[in-house]
Amino acid sequence: MRISARADYAVRAALLLAADRTADATADEPTGPLKAEAIAEAQDIPHKFLEGILNDMRRAGLVVSQRGVNGGYRLARPARDISVADVVRAVDGPLVSVRGVRPPELSYSGPAQSLLPLWIALRANVRRILEGVSLADVASGELPEAVHSLTEEPAAWTNP
């Protein structure tokens, strides 16, 4: 599985917005909208590329934008209610696809028949991880135990 630059940038931008939200004592009220330029600079993301990403996130209902001198972007709902999967889907579509096709829409024959359940299992595991981690989890540095335990496996850090 490959994480696109678009998905990486989107998650990083969302995390900056989540950190802004959680910086407030109530953890639900943002301190104010962040300008795309500030997000791009803070996360070293090309500004024009980020604008497109933020527009996709806005259309998906993850962020809201405000125009004007005090304008910018903020999360549309609390960071704990937005999963990493939500962000990735907003900018890249389905979490797992094969040649651009969702696994349930595939069919194989002969010795390749067992590929379909393999792709479905891969999709289920990717979903389990990315849907089970909220922006608040990542922004706070407190990943769920299931995720944390996977990172403790030595093989997780090595290139096969």
Short mmCIF file of the C-alpha atoms (twelve columns), coordinates in Angstrom:
data_MODEL
# 
_entry.id   MODEL 
# 
loop_
_atom_site.group_PDB 
_atom_site.id 
_atom_site.type_symbol 
_atom_site.label_atom_id 
_atom_site.label_alt_id 
_atom_site.label_comp_id 
_atom_site.label_asym_id 
_atom_site.label_seq_id 
_atom_site.Cartn_x 
_atom_site.Cartn_y 
_atom_site.Cartn_z 
_atom_site.pdbx_PDB_model_num 
ATOM 1   C CA . MET A 1   0.000   0.000   0.000   1 
ATOM 2   C CA . ARG A 2   1.241   3.440   -0.880  1 
ATOM 3   C CA . ILE A 3   0.241   6.671   0.880   1 
ATOM 4   C CA . SER A 4   0.116   9.465   -1.692  1 
ATOM 5   C CA . ALA A 5   1.688   12.866  -1.117  1 
ATOM 6   C CA . ARG A 6   -1.831  14.263  -1.322  1 
ATOM 7   C CA . ALA A 7   -3.031  12.043  1.542   1 
ATOM 8   C CA . ASP A 8   0.083   12.748  3.620   1 
ATOM 9   C CA . TYR A 9   -0.316  16.504  3.153   1 
ATOM 10  C CA . ALA A 10  -4.040  16.337  3.928   1 
ATOM 11  C CA . VAL A 11  -3.497  14.455  7.183   1 
ATOM 12  C CA . ARG A 12  -0.697  16.823  8.204   1 
ATOM 13  C CA . ALA A 13  -2.863  19.869  7.470   1 
ATOM 14  C CA . ALA A 14  -5.783  18.336  9.376   1 
ATOM 15  C CA . LEU A 15  -3.493  17.595  12.308  1 
ATOM 16  C CA . LEU A 16  -2.375  21.211  12.423  1 
ATOM 17  C CA . LEU A 17  -6.040  22.245  12.534  1 
ATOM 18  C CA . ALA A 18  -6.681  19.589  15.203  1 
ATOM 19  C CA . ALA A 19  -3.756  20.841  17.287  1 
ATOM 20  C CA . ASP A 20  -5.180  24.352  17.037  1 
ATOM 21  C CA . ARG A 21  -8.543  23.039  18.225  1 
ATOM 22  C CA . THR A 22  -7.106  21.004  21.095  1 
ATOM 23  C CA . ALA A 23  -4.912  23.877  22.227  1 
ATOM 24  C CA . ASP A 24  -8.051  25.501  23.612  1 
ATOM 25  C CA . ALA A 25  -9.039  24.408  27.099  1 
ATOM 26  C CA . THR A 26  -12.427 23.112  25.981  1 
ATOM 27  C CA . ALA A 27  -10.836 20.987  23.196  1 
ATOM 28  C CA . ASP A 28  -13.949 21.629  21.118  1 
ATOM 29  C CA . GLU A 29  -13.651 25.291  20.257  1 
ATOM 30  C CA . PRO A 30  -10.963 26.346  17.794  1 
ATOM 31  C CA . THR A 31  -8.837  29.349  18.614  1 
ATOM 32  C CA . GLY A 32  -9.591  30.714  15.150  1 
ATOM 33  C CA . PRO A 33  -9.272  29.807  11.509  1 
ATOM 34  C CA . LEU A 34  -5.804  29.134  10.114  1 
ATOM 35  C CA . LYS A 35  -4.833  30.547  6.757   1 
ATOM 36  C CA . ALA A 36  -3.753  28.111  4.074   1 
ATOM 37  C CA . GLU A 37  -0.437  29.967  3.804   1 
ATOM 38  C CA . ALA A 38  0.268   29.388  7.511   1 
ATOM 39  C CA . ILE A 39  -0.591  25.685  7.239   1 
ATOM 40  C CA . ALA A 40  1.562   25.311  4.118   1 
ATOM 41  C CA . GLU A 41  4.516   27.029  5.764   1 
ATOM 42  C CA . ALA A 42  4.205   25.158  9.072   1 
ATOM 43  C CA . GLN A 43  4.026   21.755  7.355   1 
ATOM 44  C CA . ASP A 44  6.295   22.502  4.362   1 
ATOM 45  C CA . ILE A 45  3.494   21.809  1.864   1 
ATOM 46  C CA . PRO A 46  3.343   23.580  -1.518  1 
ATOM 47  C CA . HIS A 47  0.692   26.270  -1.053  1 
ATOM 48  C CA . LYS A 48  -1.192  25.800  -4.340  1 
ATOM 49  C CA . PHE A 49  -1.290  22.025  -3.843  1 
ATOM 50  C CA . LEU A 50  -2.609  22.549  -0.313  1 
ATOM 51  C CA . GLU A 51  -5.400  24.825  -1.559  1 
ATOM 52  C CA . GLY A 52  -6.755  21.979  -3.704  1 
ATOM 53  C CA . ILE A 53  -6.478  19.550  -0.805  1 
ATOM 54  C CA . LEU A 54  -8.305  21.908  1.551   1 
ATOM 55  C CA . ASN A 55  -11.061 22.365  -1.035  1 
ATOM 56  C CA . ASP A 56  -11.499 18.579  -1.245  1 
ATOM 57  C CA . MET A 57  -11.628 18.417  2.553   1 
ATOM 58  C CA . ARG A 58  -14.188 21.234  2.603   1 
ATOM 59  C CA . ARG A 59  -16.389 19.436  0.042   1 
ATOM 60  C CA . ALA A 60  -16.152 16.287  2.206   1 
ATOM 61  C CA . GLY A 61  -17.365 18.253  5.242   1 
ATOM 62  C CA . LEU A 62  -14.135 17.893  7.209   1 
ATOM 63  C CA . VAL A 63  -13.135 21.545  7.245   1 
ATOM 64  C CA . VAL A 64  -14.960 24.820  6.908   1 
ATOM 65  C CA . SER A 65  -13.522 27.939  5.391   1 
ATOM 66  C CA . GLN A 66  -14.078 31.521  6.353   1 
ATOM 67  C CA . ARG A 67  -13.347 34.427  4.056   1 
ATOM 68  C CA . GLY A 68  -11.971 37.790  4.978   1 
ATOM 69  C CA . VAL A 69  -9.156  39.270  6.975   1 
ATOM 70  C CA . ASN A 70  -9.709  36.848  9.846   1 
ATOM 71  C CA . GLY A 71  -10.487 34.019  7.468   1 
ATOM 72  C CA . GLY A 72  -8.929  30.634  7.006   1 
ATOM 73  C CA . TYR A 73  -9.747  27.012  7.707   1 
ATOM 74  C CA . ARG A 74  -10.848 25.101  10.764  1 
ATOM 75  C CA . LEU A 75  -12.145 21.608  11.402  1 
ATOM 76  C CA . ALA A 76  -15.862 21.215  10.797  1 
ATOM 77  C CA . ARG A 77  -16.278 19.022  13.891  1 
ATOM 78  C CA . PRO A 78  -14.194 17.956  16.884  1 
ATOM 79  C CA . ALA A 79  -10.889 16.248  16.052  1 
ATOM 80  C CA . ARG A 80  -11.958 13.168  18.019  1 
ATOM 81  C CA . ASP A 81  -14.837 12.729  15.529  1 
ATOM 82  C CA . ILE A 82  -12.646 12.752  12.412  1 
ATOM 83  C CA . SER A 83  -10.638 9.651   11.610  1 
ATOM 84  C CA . VAL A 84  -7.467  9.512   9.570   1 
ATOM 85  C CA . ALA A 85  -9.498  7.374   7.135   1 
ATOM 86  C CA . ASP A 86  -11.981 10.242  6.680   1 
ATOM 87  C CA . VAL A 87  -9.164  12.550  5.621   1 
ATOM 88  C CA . VAL A 88  -7.526  10.052  3.262   1 
ATOM 89  C CA . ARG A 89  -10.860 9.231   1.608   1 
ATOM 90  C CA . ALA A 90  -11.631 12.936  1.150   1 
ATOM 91  C CA . VAL A 91  -8.550  13.487  -0.987  1 
ATOM 92  C CA . ASP A 92  -7.758  10.055  -2.471  1 
ATOM 93  C CA . GLY A 93  -11.042 8.141   -2.538  1 
ATOM 94  C CA . PRO A 94  -11.229 4.521   -1.354  1 
ATOM 95  C CA . LEU A 95  -8.557  3.392   1.085   1 
ATOM 96  C CA . VAL A 96  -7.701  0.287   -0.918  1 
ATOM 97  C CA . SER A 97  -8.262  -0.261  -4.599  1 
ATOM 98  C CA . VAL A 98  -6.709  -2.520  -7.188  1 
ATOM 99  C CA . ARG A 99  -6.083  -0.788  -10.509 1 
ATOM 100 C CA . GLY A 100 -8.594  1.856   -9.353  1 
ATOM 101 C CA . VAL A 101 -11.322 -0.725  -8.654  1 
ATOM 102 C CA . ARG A 102 -12.696 -1.509  -5.197  1 
ATOM 103 C CA . PRO A 103 -11.941 -5.105  -4.190  1 
ATOM 104 C CA . PRO A 104 -15.599 -6.301  -4.027  1 
ATOM 105 C CA . GLU A 105 -16.013 -5.319  -7.676  1 
ATOM 106 C CA . LEU A 106 -13.147 -7.587  -8.807  1 
ATOM 107 C CA . SER A 107 -13.262 -11.160 -9.961  1 
ATOM 108 C CA . TYR A 108 -10.441 -13.566 -10.651 1 
ATOM 109 C CA . SER A 109 -10.233 -17.045 -12.086 1 
ATOM 110 C CA . GLY A 110 -7.891  -19.974 -11.913 1 
ATOM 111 C CA . PRO A 111 -4.933  -19.748 -9.560  1 
ATOM 112 C CA . ALA A 112 -5.650  -16.019 -9.002  1 
ATOM 113 C CA . GLN A 113 -9.032  -16.709 -7.333  1 
ATOM 114 C CA . SER A 114 -7.477  -16.424 -3.876  1 
ATOM 115 C CA . LEU A 115 -6.398  -12.861 -4.607  1 
ATOM 116 C CA . LEU A 116 -9.868  -11.463 -3.941  1 
ATOM 117 C CA . PRO A 117 -10.021 -12.563 -0.284  1 
ATOM 118 C CA . LEU A 118 -6.434  -11.342 0.118   1 
ATOM 119 C CA . TRP A 119 -7.339  -7.858  -1.149  1 
ATOM 120 C CA . ILE A 120 -10.483 -7.839  1.025   1 
ATOM 121 C CA . ALA A 121 -8.408  -8.785  4.099   1 
ATOM 122 C CA . LEU A 122 -5.913  -6.038  3.283   1 
ATOM 123 C CA . ARG A 123 -8.738  -3.513  2.997   1 
ATOM 124 C CA . ALA A 124 -10.243 -4.692  6.300   1 
ATOM 125 C CA . ASN A 125 -6.933  -4.235  8.119   1 
ATOM 126 C CA . VAL A 126 -6.260  -0.827  6.596   1 
ATOM 127 C CA . ARG A 127 -9.761  0.252   7.593   1 
ATOM 128 C CA . ARG A 128 -9.333  -1.105  11.121  1 
ATOM 129 C CA . ILE A 129 -6.227  0.998   11.637  1 
ATOM 130 C CA . LEU A 130 -7.155  4.231   9.841   1 
ATOM 131 C CA . GLU A 131 -10.789 4.313   10.986  1 
ATOM 132 C CA . GLY A 132 -9.708  3.536   14.545  1 
ATOM 133 C CA . VAL A 133 -7.409  6.535   14.854  1 
ATOM 134 C CA . SER A 134 -8.828  10.032  15.181  1 
ATOM 135 C CA . LEU A 135 -7.062  13.290  14.470  1 
ATOM 136 C CA . ALA A 136 -7.206  13.967  18.210  1 
ATOM 137 C CA . ASP A 137 -5.367  10.676  18.888  1 
ATOM 138 C CA . VAL A 138 -2.516  11.618  16.560  1 
ATOM 139 C CA . ALA A 139 -2.405  15.296  17.570  1 
ATOM 140 C CA . SER A 140 -2.166  14.336  21.239  1 
ATOM 141 C CA . GLY A 141 0.435   11.641  20.583  1 
ATOM 142 C CA . GLU A 142 -1.815  9.046   22.209  1 
ATOM 143 C CA . LEU A 143 -2.356  6.402   19.556  1 
ATOM 144 C CA . PRO A 144 -4.707  3.515   20.360  1 
ATOM 145 C CA . GLU A 145 -3.012  0.515   21.948  1 
ATOM 146 C CA . ALA A 146 -3.728  -1.661  18.904  1 
ATOM 147 C CA . VAL A 147 -1.721  0.736   16.739  1 
ATOM 148 C CA . HIS A 148 0.989   1.258   19.299  1 
ATOM 149 C CA . SER A 149 1.525   -2.482  19.745  1 
ATOM 150 C CA . LEU A 150 2.014   -2.945  15.987  1 
ATOM 151 C CA . THR A 151 4.874   -0.432  16.069  1 
ATOM 152 C CA . GLU A 152 6.631   -2.468  18.767  1 
ATOM 153 C CA . GLU A 153 7.143   -5.386  16.390  1 
ATOM 154 C CA . PRO A 154 10.774  -5.173  15.183  1 
ATOM 155 C CA . ALA A 155 9.775   -6.220  11.653  1 
ATOM 156 C CA . ALA A 156 7.515   -3.165  11.388  1 
ATOM 157 C CA . TRP A 157 10.570  -0.908  11.193  1 
ATOM 158 C CA . THR A 158 12.658  -2.900  8.693   1 
ATOM 159 C CA . ASN A 159 12.579  -3.109  4.928   1 
ATOM 160 C CA . PRO A 160 12.100  -6.670  3.717   1 
# 
